[in-house]
Amino acid sequence: MSYTIEHIKFRNFSIFRCLHPGFIFLILIFIFILPQYLPAQQFTMQLIVPSPGSPYFSDWESNPNIATLIVNNTTGQPQNIIFSLNLTHSRYGQVLTVLSDPKTIMPGQNIFSNPDFVNWESVDYNRNLEETIIQTGRLPEGRFTLYIDLRDYASPLTLATPESVNVIYPEPPRLVFPVNDDMIITAQQLNLVHSL
């Protein structure tokens, strides 16, 4: 069966003619009016982590210069939230997850340093890395990505662009003096006594 253009137009028209006027009214409300009343994004966050980052876990716990979190609250009201930090490694995957204590975010800009925006006593480690991190006090060397979430709020927000940081171990100490094969001459004779 072949359709002419006139027939197609008539079929489309007949479909709209069968719709209930109330249904068409609801569609128009959703399209034109409702978006004006939807809430705008109420928080923005920016995480600043200088690279290279410290490999020492104690620095992340106590040094306020390791990371800075800037949170803008545009709700006009103080909001009670909890931060969640998820640290992943390019090779090992998730390294740790840690939550903050409950925080009150005042309207406007709020600035937190890393000892403030997470509670380092509540760290949940990757089981494969936990023993090594605790024994050495160091994070694994390599590239990390930090993700920040806001929790316990009506619409949880994930940091739009996670922050990446490289962790590089410092060079081991080197003996600079005396150089190899040097003889050390002392004015005093050393008396070494060895007993069994």
Secondary structure, DSSP 8 states (H G I E B T S, - for coil): ----HHHHHHHHHHHHHHS-HHHHHHHHIIIIIGGGGS----EEEEEE--SSB-SBHHHHHH-TTS-EEEEEE-SSS-EEEEEEEEEEETTTEEEEEEE---EEE-SEEEEEEHHHHS-GGG-EE-HHHHHHHHHH-B--SEEEEEEEEEESSSS--B-SS-EEEEE---------SS-TT-----SS--------
